[in-house]
Amino acid sequence: MKFEWNSKYTTVSVYTVITFTVCVIILQLLSKITELWGGFLKVVDVLMPVIWGFAIAYLLNPFMKLCERGFKKLLEKKAPRPKLCRGLATASALIFGLAVIAALTGVIVPQVFRSLMGIFNNFTTYVDNITDWADKVLENYPQVRESINEQIHSAESKMIEWINNLIPKMGEVAVKLRDSALNIVGSIGDFLIGFIVAVYFLAGKEHFQAQVKKLCAALLPEKSYHTVLSVSAKTNTKVVSFLSGKIVDSLIIGVICFIAMTVMRIEYAVLISTIIGVTNIIPFFGPIIGAVPSALLLLVSNPSQFLPFVIMVVLLQQFDGNFLGPLIIGDSTGLAPFWVMFAILMGGGMFGFVGMVLGVPFFAVIYELCSELVVTALEKRGLSPKTDDYYPVPVPETEVKRKAVKIFGFTLIPGEDDKQESVKRERSRKKH
């Protein structure tokens, strides 16, 4: 008996086997998701120096390009010297990065540490200040005042009890501190090695870009290849323009805040200026995140400085939002305020502080790509791509009222021909 193959059933059988195999593989991967995630984290931990190097090179690249243009104007008047200019520009960028880090660690960090130690040592004094302030404000409300005082003293007693319970466990704390210190030392080592890796990234960035393009061209279809290049270029432009501008803007705001607090003799000028500058990198929510804890700190340490600080921060943020920010950054994202808030919440919820900072430029790229897809789809259907054309058309007021004539049987806004008839109907209605 001769067996005859049916191409239709053969195709169905092959697809069934492939689908079953894929499902089994997915189930196996899901059953070992913990091990896979642990392996991924281990790979990331091993590659941390490379990740740090890429991040450092990416941040220093705009400064390096600026230096390279200057060296070319200075050294290439007679003959091109690309390697010399690139080497000098790379060295200048790395020296600039190290100088910024040295300034942060040598000037700001000790001041911040002293401020934090002062807050810790004067904790009981701050509690007394809050109690006295509450007594004055709630002088005419004794029951509320007693309740607040009880809550404050309860929190203080719990803090003291926590410290007393912590003393017998100092051995465990010491072990955890040792592990944390080792992790910190390891992170610092990765960061320092990252500077060496950054040298190679900056010196040969064109070569690395060419290798990535070569790999994409080998693996992707031509249309997908050009799409990937276009999206990568847009993402890089958005991120660089936004991030570099925001860092410069936040640095200026931090310096202005420090100068203003020093002139006004407000306590913890370095600590609060650092908080204001760092959190200002986050769009939209950054000023609030930095100002609220700083204001609360001044409220408990020296209540008389609370109101001047709040006024100063409000004026500073108005200056940043209406003048400095638009001057430095401009409208680099092109997003409406609602989408900026959406991108910050989404990025912060998924990736923390880094997500809050980078969520806006990345979402701006996604928003732009979606807009292009929508415009292309509308043009294929012969529809207008302008958003203004889709706003609801308001009905003229006279038309609305004239429609009521047909419903109620009399004219609310009569024309010249039916004024008398309308008056007669109105008088007849009043008589009845």
C-alpha positions as CSV (number, residue, x, y, z in Angstrom):
1,M,0.0,0.0,0.0
2,K,1.5,3.3,-1.1
3,F,1.3,6.2,1.4
4,E,0.5,9.6,-0.1
5,W,1.5,12.8,1.6
6,N,-1.0,15.6,1.8
7,S,0.7,19.0,1.7
8,K,-2.1,20.7,3.6
9,Y,-2.0,18.3,6.5
10,T,1.8,18.2,6.5
11,T,2.0,22.0,6.9
12,V,-0.5,21.9,9.7
13,S,1.5,19.1,11.4
14,V,4.7,21.0,11.1
15,Y,3.2,24.2,12.6
16,T,1.7,22.2,15.4
17,V,5.0,20.6,16.3
18,I,6.8,24.0,16.1
19,T,4.1,25.6,18.3
20,F,4.3,22.8,20.9
21,T,8.1,23.0,21.0
22,V,8.0,26.8,21.5
23,C,5.4,26.4,24.3
24,V,7.6,23.8,26.0
25,I,10.7,26.0,25.8
26,I,8.8,29.0,27.2
27,L,7.5,26.8,30.1
28,Q,11.0,25.6,30.9
29,L,12.3,29.2,30.9
30,L,9.5,30.4,33.2
31,S,10.2,27.5,35.6
32,K,13.8,28.6,35.8
33,I,13.2,32.4,35.8
34,T,14.8,32.9,39.2
35,E,18.0,31.1,38.0
36,L,18.0,33.0,34.7
37,W,17.5,36.3,36.5
38,G,20.3,35.5,38.9
39,G,22.6,34.6,36.0
40,F,21.7,37.9,34.3
41,L,22.5,39.9,37.4
42,K,25.8,38.1,37.7
43,V,26.7,39.0,34.1
44,V,25.7,42.6,34.7
45,D,27.9,42.6,37.9
46,V,30.9,41.3,35.9
47,L,30.3,43.9,33.1
48,M,29.8,46.8,35.5
49,P,33.2,48.4,34.6
50,V,32.2,48.4,30.9
51,I,28.7,49.8,31.8
52,W,30.4,52.5,33.8
53,G,32.8,53.2,31.0
54,F,30.0,53.6,28.5
55,A,28.0,55.9,30.8
56,I,31.1,58.1,31.5
57,A,32.0,58.2,27.8
58,Y,28.4,59.1,26.9
59,L,28.3,62.0,29.4
60,L,31.7,63.3,28.5
61,N,31.3,62.9,24.7
62,P,29.7,66.4,24.2
63,F,32.5,68.1,26.0
64,M,35.1,66.0,24.1
65,K,33.6,67.1,20.7
66,L,33.7,70.7,21.8
67,C,37.4,70.3,22.8
68,E,38.1,68.5,19.5
69,R,36.7,71.3,17.4
70,G,38.9,73.8,19.3
71,F,42.0,71.7,18.9
72,K,41.3,71.3,15.1
73,K,41.1,75.0,14.7
74,L,44.3,75.4,16.6
75,L,46.5,72.6,15.3
76,E,45.2,71.8,11.8
77,K,45.9,75.1,10.1
78,K,48.5,73.5,7.8
79,A,47.8,69.8,7.8
80,P,45.2,67.5,9.3
81,R,46.1,65.8,12.6
82,P,43.0,63.8,13.6
83,K,44.8,61.4,16.1
84,L,46.5,64.2,17.9
85,C,43.3,66.3,18.2
86,R,41.3,63.2,19.3
87,G,43.9,62.3,21.9
88,L,44.1,65.8,23.4
89,A,40.3,66.1,23.4
90,T,39.9,62.7,25.1
91,A,42.5,63.7,27.8
92,S,40.8,67.1,28.3
93,A,37.4,65.4,28.7
94,L,38.7,62.9,31.3
95,I,40.5,65.6,33.2
96,F,37.3,67.6,33.3
97,G,35.3,64.6,34.6
98,L,37.9,63.9,37.3
99,A,38.0,67.5,38.3
100,V,34.2,67.6,38.7
101,I,34.3,64.4,40.8
102,A,37.2,65.7,42.9
103,A,35.3,68.9,43.5
104,L,32.2,67.0,44.6
105,T,34.1,64.6,46.9
106,G,36.6,67.2,48.3
107,V,34.3,70.2,48.8
108,I,30.6,69.2,48.9
109,V,30.7,65.7,50.5
110,P,32.5,66.7,53.7
111,Q,30.1,69.7,54.1
112,V,27.1,67.4,53.6
113,F,28.5,64.9,56.0
114,R,29.0,67.6,58.7
115,S,25.5,68.8,58.1
116,L,24.1,65.3,58.5
117,M,26.1,64.7,61.7
118,G,24.8,68.1,63.1
119,I,21.2,67.0,62.4
120,F,21.8,63.7,64.2
121,N,23.5,65.3,67.2
122,N,20.8,68.0,67.5
123,F,17.9,65.6,67.1
124,T,16.5,66.2,70.6
125,T,16.8,69.9,70.2
126,Y,14.8,69.8,67.0
127,V,12.1,67.8,68.8
128,D,11.9,70.5,71.4
129,N,11.7,73.1,68.7
130,I,8.7,71.3,67.2
131,T,7.0,71.0,70.5
132,D,7.5,74.7,71.4
133,W,6.2,75.7,67.9
134,A,3.2,73.4,68.3
135,D,2.5,74.9,71.7
136,K,2.5,78.4,70.4
137,V,0.4,77.7,67.3
138,L,-2.2,75.5,69.2
139,E,-2.3,77.6,72.3
140,N,-6.1,78.0,72.0
141,Y,-6.6,74.3,71.3
142,P,-5.3,72.4,74.3
143,Q,-6.7,69.0,73.3
144,V,-5.1,69.1,69.9
145,R,-1.9,70.3,71.4
146,E,-1.8,67.5,74.0
147,S,-2.4,65.0,71.2
148,I,0.4,66.3,69.1
149,N,2.8,66.4,72.0
150,E,2.0,62.8,72.8
151,Q,2.7,61.8,69.3
152,I,6.0,63.6,69.3
153,H,7.2,62.2,72.6
154,S,6.0,58.7,71.5
155,A,8.1,59.0,68.3
156,E,11.1,60.2,70.4
157,S,10.8,57.3,72.9
158,K,10.6,54.8,70.0
159,M,13.7,56.3,68.5
160,I,15.6,56.0,71.8
161,E,14.3,52.5,72.3
162,W,15.4,51.6,68.8
163,I,18.9,52.9,69.5
164,N,19.1,51.0,72.8
165,N,18.0,47.8,71.1
166,L,20.6,48.4,68.4
167,I,23.5,48.5,70.8
168,P,23.4,44.7,71.7
169,K,23.3,43.9,68.0
170,M,26.3,45.9,67.1
171,G,28.1,42.7,66.0
172,E,25.5,42.0,63.3
173,V,25.5,45.7,62.4
174,A,29.3,45.6,62.1
175,V,29.1,42.6,59.7
176,K,26.5,44.3,57.6
177,L,28.6,47.5,57.6
178,R,31.6,45.5,56.5
179,D,29.7,43.9,53.6
180,S,28.4,47.3,52.6
181,A,31.9,48.8,52.8
182,L,33.2,46.0,50.6
183,N,30.4,46.6,48.1
184,I,31.1,50.3,48.1
185,V,34.9,49.7,47.6
186,G,34.0,47.3,44.8
187,S,31.7,49.9,43.2
188,I,34.4,52.5,43.4
189,G,36.9,50.1,41.8
190,D,34.4,49.4,39.0
191,F,33.9,53.2,38.6
192,L,37.7,53.8,38.4
193,I,38.1,51.0,35.9
194,G,35.2,52.5,34.0
195,F,37.3,55.7,33.4
196,I,39.9,53.5,31.7
197,V,37.2,51.8,29.6
198,A,35.8,55.3,28.7
199,V,39.2,56.2,27.2
200,Y,38.8,53.4,24.6
201,F,35.1,54.3,24.0
202,L,35.9,58.0,23.4
203,A,39.1,57.4,21.3
204,G,37.5,54.9,19.0
205,K,33.8,55.8,19.1
206,E,33.5,55.9,15.2
207,H,34.9,52.4,15.0
208,F,32.5,51.0,17.6
209,Q,29.6,52.8,15.8
210,A,30.7,51.2,12.5
211,Q,30.8,47.7,14.1
212,V,27.3,48.1,15.5
213,K,26.0,49.2,12.1
214,K,27.8,46.3,10.4
215,L,26.2,43.8,12.8
216,C,22.7,45.3,12.3
217,A,23.2,45.3,8.5
218,A,24.2,41.6,8.7
219,L,21.2,40.5,10.9
220,L,18.3,42.8,9.9
221,P,16.5,43.3,6.6
222,E,17.3,46.5,4.8
223,K,14.1,48.3,5.8
224,S,14.5,47.3,9.5
225,Y,18.1,48.3,9.4
226,H,17.4,51.8,8.3
227,T,14.5,52.0,10.9
228,V,16.9,51.0,13.7
229,L,19.5,53.6,12.6
230,S,16.8,56.3,12.4
231,V,15.4,55.5,15.9
232,S,18.9,55.3,17.4
233,A,19.8,58.7,16.0
234,K,16.6,60.3,17.3
235,T,17.0,58.7,20.7
236,N,20.6,59.8,21.0
237,T,19.7,63.4,20.0
238,K,16.9,63.6,22.5
239,V,18.9,62.1,25.4
240,V,22.0,64.1,24.8
241,S,20.3,67.5,24.3
242,F,18.0,66.9,27.3
243,L,20.5,65.4,29.7
244,S,23.4,67.7,29.0
245,G,21.1,70.8,29.2
246,K,19.5,69.6,32.4
247,I,22.8,68.9,34.1
248,V,24.1,72.4,33.3
249,D,20.7,73.9,34.4
250,S,20.7,72.0,37.7
251,L,24.3,73.0,38.4
252,I,23.5,76.6,37.9
253,I,20.4,76.4,40.1
254,G,22.4,74.7,42.8
255,V,25.1,77.4,42.8
256,I,22.5,80.2,42.8
257,C,20.7,78.4,45.7
258,F,24.0,78.2,47.7
259,I,24.8,81.9,47.1
260,A,21.3,83.0,48.1
261,M,21.2,80.9,51.3
262,T,24.7,82.1,52.2
263,V,23.7,85.7,51.8
264,M,20.5,85.1,53.8
265,R,22.4,83.2,56.4
266,I,20.2,80.1,56.2
267,E,21.5,77.0,57.8
268,Y,22.7,73.9,55.9
269,A,23.4,75.9,52.7
270,V,25.7,73.2,51.1
271,L,23.4,70.3,52.0
272,I,20.2,71.9,50.9
273,S,21.8,73.4,47.7
274,T,23.1,69.9,46.8
275,I,19.6,68.5,47.3
276,I,18.0,71.2,45.2
277,G,20.6,70.8,42.4
278,V,20.4,67.1,42.2
279,T,16.6,66.8,42.4
280,N,16.3,69.6,39.8
281,I,17.5,67.1,37.2
282,I,14.1,65.4,37.5
283,P,11.6,67.4,35.4
284,F,8.3,68.6,36.8
285,F,8.5,66.9,40.2
286,G,12.2,67.7,40.9
287,P,11.7,71.1,42.5
288,I,9.0,69.7,44.8
289,I,11.1,66.6,45.7
290,G,14.0,68.8,46.7
291,A,12.2,71.7,48.3
292,V,9.8,69.9,50.7
293,P,12.4,67.9,52.8
294,S,14.7,70.9,52.8
295,A,11.9,73.2,54.1
296,L,10.9,70.6,56.7
297,L,14.5,70.4,57.9
298,L,14.7,74.2,58.4
299,L,11.3,74.1,60.1
300,V,12.5,71.8,62.8
301,S,16.0,73.3,63.1
302,N,15.2,77.0,62.9
303,P,11.5,77.8,62.2
304,S,12.3,81.5,61.6
305,Q,14.2,80.5,58.4
306,F,11.3,78.4,57.0
307,L,9.3,81.2,55.3
308,P,12.3,83.0,53.8
309,F,13.6,79.7,52.4
310,V,10.2,78.9,50.9
311,I,10.0,82.3,49.2
312,M,13.5,82.0,47.9
313,V,12.9,78.5,46.4
314,V,9.7,79.7,44.8
315,L,11.4,82.6,43.2
316,L,14.3,80.4,42.1
317,Q,12.1,77.8,40.5
318,Q,10.1,80.5,38.7
319,F,13.4,81.9,37.4
320,D,14.4,78.4,36.3
321,G,11.1,77.4,34.7
322,N,10.5,80.7,32.9
323,F,13.9,81.9,31.9
324,L,17.0,79.6,32.6
325,G,15.4,76.3,31.7
326,P,14.0,77.4,28.3
327,L,17.2,79.3,27.6
328,I,19.5,76.2,28.1
329,I,17.2,73.3,27.2
330,G,14.5,74.8,25.1
331,D,11.7,72.5,24.0
332,S,14.0,69.6,23.4
333,T,11.3,67.0,24.2
334,G,8.3,68.5,22.5
335,L,6.0,66.9,25.0
336,A,2.9,68.4,26.6
337,P,3.0,68.7,30.4
338,F,0.7,65.8,30.9
339,W,3.0,63.4,28.9
340,V,6.0,64.7,30.8
341,M,4.3,63.8,34.1
342,F,3.3,60.4,32.6
343,A,6.8,59.7,31.5
344,I,8.3,60.6,34.9
345,L,5.8,58.4,36.8
346,M,6.3,55.5,34.5
347,G,10.1,55.7,34.4
348,G,10.3,56.3,38.2
349,G,8.0,53.4,38.9
350,M,10.1,51.0,36.8
351,F,13.7,52.2,37.1
352,G,13.8,54.6,40.1
353,F,15.8,57.8,40.0
354,V,17.4,57.0,36.6
355,G,14.0,56.3,35.1
356,M,12.7,59.6,36.3
357,V,15.5,61.4,34.6
358,L,15.7,59.5,31.4
359,G,12.0,58.6,31.1
360,V,11.2,62.0,29.5
361,P,13.6,61.9,26.5
362,F,12.9,58.2,25.8
363,F,9.2,58.7,25.9
364,A,9.6,61.7,23.7
365,V,11.2,59.4,21.0
366,I,8.3,56.9,21.4
367,Y,5.8,59.7,21.2
368,E,7.4,61.0,18.0
369,L,7.5,57.6,16.4
370,C,3.8,56.9,17.2
371,S,2.9,60.3,15.8
372,E,4.7,59.5,12.6
373,L,2.9,56.2,12.3
374,V,-0.5,57.9,12.9
375,V,0.2,60.6,10.3
376,T,1.3,57.9,7.7
377,A,-1.9,55.9,8.4
378,L,-4.1,59.0,8.0
379,E,-2.4,60.1,4.8
380,K,-2.9,56.6,3.3
381,R,-6.7,56.9,4.1
382,G,-6.8,60.4,2.6
383,L,-7.6,62.0,6.0
384,S,-6.1,65.2,7.5
385,P,-3.0,64.6,9.8
386,K,-3.7,67.9,11.6
387,T,-5.0,67.6,15.2
388,D,-6.9,70.8,14.9
389,D,-9.1,69.3,12.3
390,Y,-10.5,66.8,14.8
391,Y,-11.6,69.3,17.4
392,P,-15.4,69.2,17.9
393,V,-17.1,71.9,15.8
394,P,-19.1,74.3,18.0
395,V,-22.8,74.7,16.9
396,P,-23.6,78.4,16.5
397,E,-25.8,79.7,19.3
398,T,-28.5,80.9,16.9
399,E,-28.7,77.5,15.3
400,V,-29.2,75.8,18.7
401,K,-32.0,78.2,19.5
402,R,-33.6,77.8,16.1
403,K,-33.7,74.1,16.6
404,A,-35.7,74.7,19.8
405,V,-38.4,76.4,17.7
406,K,-39.2,73.1,16.1
407,I,-39.3,71.3,19.4
408,F,-41.4,73.7,21.5
409,G,-43.5,75.2,18.8
410,F,-42.6,78.8,19.1
411,T,-39.7,81.0,18.1
412,L,-37.1,81.9,20.7
413,I,-35.1,84.1,18.3
414,P,-37.4,85.0,15.5
415,G,-36.4,86.3,12.2
416,E,-37.7,89.5,10.7
417,D,-40.6,87.7,9.0
418,D,-42.1,86.0,12.1
419,K,-41.6,88.6,14.9
420,Q,-45.3,89.4,15.0
421,E,-46.4,85.8,15.0
422,S,-44.1,85.1,17.9
423,V,-45.5,87.9,19.9
424,K,-49.1,86.7,19.3
425,R,-48.2,83.2,20.4
426,E,-46.6,84.4,23.5
427,R,-49.6,86.6,24.5
428,S,-52.0,83.7,23.8
429,R,-49.9,81.4,26.0
430,K,-50.0,83.9,28.9
431,K,-53.8,84.2,28.7
432,H,-54.3,80.5,28.9
